[in-house]
Amino acid sequence: MAKLLNDAEIQAQIGQLPGWAVTGREIQSVRKFKDFLEAIAFVNTLVAPAEAAGHHPDLAISYNKVTINLTTHDAGGLTAADFDLAKIISRLP
């Protein structure tokens, strides 16, 4: 099982991720797009990196807004895998 990060480790990691925030046992980013088609196109860009990492975000789509939540469910909180994938997602257009 993946090692849970402590509060200091979480704060150090989130400080390197503009546009992301800690919400309980998850990290979250909200991305807004011109319209629904652009929002869905963005979601489709998440598939390959998530599959490659074997780590999948929880997504909520509301017209032109995509909310991305990351947590390591089987560990019960935040691990390095969440921040690694968040860094990749942050580089997506």
ABEGO torsion letter per residue (X at the ends): XBBBBBAAAAAAAAAABBGBBBBEABBBBBBBBABAAAAAAAAAAAAAAAAAAGBBBBBBBBGABBBBBBBBAAAGEBBAAAAAAAAAAAABX
